[in-house]
Amino acid sequence: MTLRFGNMKIVLVDKHDNIGNELFLQNLYKSTLHFLNPRTVEETYHIIGNEAIRLFECQYASIFVKDGRKLERVWDSSEKMFRVSEDKRRFAAKSLKAGEPAVISASKLIALHPNILDWGIKSVIFVPLYYRGSRMGYIALDSLSEVKKLSKNQRSSLKIFGSFAMMAIRKAQLHNQLEDSLNTRDLFISMASHELKSPLTTINSYSQLIERTVALGKKPEYRWSKVLRDETVRLVHMFDELLQLDSIKAGKLQYTWRIFDLDEVIKRAITNFKVGFPQRLLIYENKLKKHSGEVMGDFDKLLQAFLNVFNNAAKFSEREIKVRLYSTKPYYVITVEDFGVGIPNSDSKHIFRGFYKGKNSHRQGIGLGLFLTKSIVEMHRGKLEAVSDSISTKVNFYLPKMHSKKV
């Protein structure tokens, strides 16, 4: 019997096993039907692992999938399998590189997994997971039976299952990505309509007020024009954020690189900050003293990044803001500290995401400031982190020194 799966041809040749092959294929067909339904990635791992145990009559199963360049353990049928140490002898990696299922005797794995014999495991089968010719991971099947060598039919069966399994995983991953994109779109539409409506309503109301006042031959009050100006600036700022977001995603945000001192750009950011918050006390301390804080970067982009964080601190705190510049290896560190409401634990992992607004956020903006700031800092080979407790919130910029090669 010959099966074609994409560009892969699998031949089942053992005539004595025809009945067994047909039964296996029927079971495999039933298993893959489970893969067709839209599911989360976690649900897909669970189904694949349990179906592998059922089809291949194994005791345990573990699934490893690539995350970037690393293979991450994403699912285990038993909690105790999480305690298994790293495969330092790279049995799985060899199987994955060869693109063929492989079986390893448990006796060869004792050094890596001391309890493997106590659990009754005699063989471990590695099933590579491929997607469009790329190595994406593997399934480890722990058997209570001693399997010395895989037959052609067994190899073919495992390859079929591995191919279907990886397609199901990719399908679930893409489904999740699509859901995230749709949720982001809906969130953007909801937030944009709400946030843009506020300044537009104010502008419309005050422009009508000025129009009626002028029509009566009276002079409009100065504060009305100031409100109009402030709301217009606010609206322009929102559109600037949206345009920058589009440029970042398209990879078209332009950077002009030159050497400058961080002290210079921080002082400029403070000056600009004072325009919007003239009554707010901002204390700046340069701990570099006589040492230069030179970096290679885009002056205007870093100016915007610092200003975003200064403005954010002012929105969430009524007290003073402290800014410190100091040196560590291999970074210059700029810490912006405020003493406001803080960041709830539930928000801390999400504050650098686009369009995210935390539980304590009822201020203006569409949740892009910190996302844009993080993008700018990362383009400078730096890092951005936020640390919050009951007393204060600190946002730390880490920017590499001129002589540093660390990324």
ABEGO torsion letter per residue (X at the ends): XBBBBEABBBBBABAAAAAAAAAAAAAAAAAAAAAABBBBAAAAAAAAAAAAAAAAGBABBBBBBBBEABBBBABBABAAAAABBBBAAGAAAAAAAAGBBBBBBAAAAAAABAAAAAAGBABBBBBBBBBGGBBAEBBBBBBABBBABBBAAAAAAAAAAAAAAAAAAAAAAAAAAAAAAAAAAAAAAAAAAAAAAAAAAAAAAAAAAAAAAAAAGBBBBAAAAAAAAAAAAAAAAAAAAAAAAAAAAAGABBBBBBBBBAAAAAAAAAAAAAAABAABBBBBBBAAEABBABBBBBAAAAAAAAAAAAAAAAAABABBBBBBBBBBOABBBBBBBBBBAEBBAAAAAAAABBGBBBAABABBEAGAAAAAAAAAAAAAGBBBBBBBBAABBBBBBBBBBAABABX
